[in-house]
Amino acid sequence: MDKRIRNKLEQKLRGLEYRQQAREERRSARQRAHHMAVMMREQGTLRGARKYLDLKGIPYREFTDPATGHHKLTIPEQITLSYDAAGKFLASGPPVLHAGG
């Protein structure tokens, strides 16, 4: 009799552990989806580019044109990304050298 009761309790405990693990996996999946959605919303923006470069540890320089308010992010010897004053992506091209920068 004790063995049967013990087996039942073990089964219930395994069921509880399974449900807890499933809940944790669903929560983790929701967090990943939310994080990805935030990154996708920021795609094509100056803020998104900064976050991505910082996340990846890629060194960059940022320059702002005082006349137009346009921003340029330059990854040395690779590429320059141009953004308007509102932070929306405009264009990309070869790295730009700035005097005194």
LOZA-236483 format. One record per residue (C-alpha): residue number from 1; x, y, z. Coordinates in steps of 0.001 Angstrom, whole numbers, plus 524288, in hexadecimal, padded with zeros to 5 digits. Last residue first. Layout:
<atoms>
+------+-------+-------+-------+
| resi |    xx |    yy |    zz |
+------+-------+-------+-------+
|  NUM |     X |     Y |     Z |
...
+------+-------+-------+-------+
</atoms>
This chain:
<atoms>
+------+-------+-------+-------+
| resi |    xx |    yy |    zz |
+------+-------+-------+-------+
|  101 | 892EB | 8F899 | 7747F |
|  100 | 89C26 | 903DC | 7713F |
|   99 | 89922 | 902A6 | 762D6 |
|   98 | 88EAA | 8F898 | 76032 |
|   97 | 89193 | 8ECB6 | 757C9 |
|   96 | 88586 | 8E651 | 75202 |
|   95 | 88492 | 8D78E | 7515A |
|   94 | 87E7D | 8D29D | 744AB |
|   93 | 86FD4 | 8D391 | 74384 |
|   92 | 862E1 | 8D2A1 | 74A4A |
|   91 | 8565F | 8DA3B | 748A7 |
|   90 | 84AF0 | 8E110 | 74F35 |
|   89 | 84762 | 8D9C0 | 75BB7 |
|   88 | 83DEE | 8E0F7 | 764A5 |
|   87 | 8438A | 8E7CB | 770B2 |
|   86 | 83ACF | 8F3D9 | 7709F |
|   85 | 84613 | 8FC6E | 76BD8 |
|   84 | 84856 | 8F33F | 7606B |
|   83 | 85107 | 8E73E | 76104 |
|   82 | 85D2A | 8E356 | 7595D |
|   81 | 864A0 | 8D683 | 75B36 |
|   80 | 8731F | 8D66D | 757D7 |
|   79 | 879FB | 8C9B3 | 754A8 |
|   78 | 88642 | 8C169 | 75670 |
|   77 | 8937F | 8C7C5 | 75930 |
|   76 | 88E99 | 8CD51 | 76610 |
|   75 | 88033 | 8CAB4 | 768E4 |
|   74 | 87AA1 | 8D827 | 7669A |
|   73 | 86D9C | 8DC9A | 76BF9 |
|   72 | 86905 | 8E90D | 7654D |
|   71 | 85E97 | 8F1FD | 76ACA |
|   70 | 856F8 | 8FC73 | 7638D |
|   69 | 853BE | 908E5 | 76B18 |
|   68 | 85446 | 91086 | 75E59 |
|   67 | 85DB0 | 91BA1 | 7619D |
|   66 | 8638F | 91587 | 76DEF |
|   65 | 8677A | 9091A | 766A6 |
|   64 | 8687A | 8FEC4 | 7713D |
|   63 | 8736A | 8F4CF | 771EC |
|   62 | 87398 | 8E799 | 778A0 |
|   61 | 87F2B | 8DE90 | 77907 |
|   60 | 87E35 | 8CFDF | 779B7 |
|   59 | 88423 | 8C448 | 780ED |
|   58 | 87CB1 | 8B765 | 77F8D |
|   57 | 879DE | 8B10F | 78CAC |
|   56 | 86E6D | 8A937 | 78733 |
|   55 | 864D3 | 8AF13 | 790E4 |
|   54 | 86AB8 | 8BCA6 | 78F2A |
|   53 | 8697A | 8BBAB | 78058 |
|   52 | 85B7B | 8B6D2 | 7816E |
|   51 | 85777 | 8C12D | 78B4C |
|   50 | 85DA2 | 8CC19 | 78340 |
|   49 | 856F9 | 8C73C | 776E7 |
|   48 | 849BE | 8C661 | 77DB2 |
|   47 | 84B14 | 8D438 | 782F6 |
|   46 | 84E94 | 8D975 | 77583 |
|   45 | 842AC | 8D2EC | 76FC3 |
|   44 | 840CB | 8C8F1 | 764EF |
|   43 | 83D72 | 8BDF4 | 76E34 |
|   42 | 83806 | 8C362 | 77ADF |
|   41 | 82B02 | 8BC66 | 77944 |
|   40 | 83259 | 8AFD8 | 77605 |
|   39 | 83A70 | 8B0D6 | 7828E |
|   38 | 82E2D | 8B292 | 78AC2 |
|   37 | 827C4 | 8A6F5 | 78404 |
|   36 | 833C7 | 89E80 | 7868C |
|   35 | 8339B | 8A1C4 | 79516 |
|   34 | 82502 | 89EC4 | 795B1 |
|   33 | 826DE | 891BE | 78EC9 |
|   32 | 83208 | 88E13 | 797EE |
|   31 | 829CF | 891AB | 7A3D9 |
|   30 | 81E40 | 889BF | 79EC6 |
|   29 | 82713 | 87DEE | 79C7F |
|   28 | 82C79 | 87EF6 | 7AA5C |
|   27 | 81ECE | 87F86 | 7B001 |
|   26 | 81AAD | 873AC | 7A804 |
|   25 | 826CE | 86C29 | 7AC7D |
|   24 | 82440 | 86FBE | 7BABB |
|   23 | 8161D | 86B32 | 7B9CD |
|   22 | 81A67 | 85E4D | 7B39D |
|   21 | 8244C | 85C3D | 7BE8F |
|   20 | 81A04 | 85EFA | 7C8F2 |
|   19 | 8106E | 855B3 | 7C23D |
|   18 | 81AA8 | 84AED | 7C197 |
|   17 | 81E6C | 84CD9 | 7CFD1 |
|   16 | 8101B | 84BD4 | 7D3C4 |
|   15 | 80E47 | 83F8C | 7CBB0 |
|   14 | 81A8C | 83989 | 7D19A |
|   13 | 8153F | 83CB5 | 7DF27 |
|   12 | 80835 | 83681 | 7DBD8 |
|   11 | 80EFD | 82A41 | 7D6F1 |
|   10 | 8178D | 829AA | 7E316 |
|    9 | 80B96 | 82B14 | 7EBD2 |
|    8 | 804AC | 82006 | 7E4BA |
|    7 | 810B9 | 8174E | 7E5C5 |
|    6 | 811D6 | 81A05 | 7F464 |
|    5 | 80387 | 816C2 | 7F659 |
|    4 | 80531 | 809EC | 7EF0D |
|    3 | 81180 | 8068F | 7F6B8 |
|    2 | 80AC6 | 80999 | 8038F |
|    1 | 80000 | 80000 | 80000 |
+------+-------+-------+-------+
</atoms>
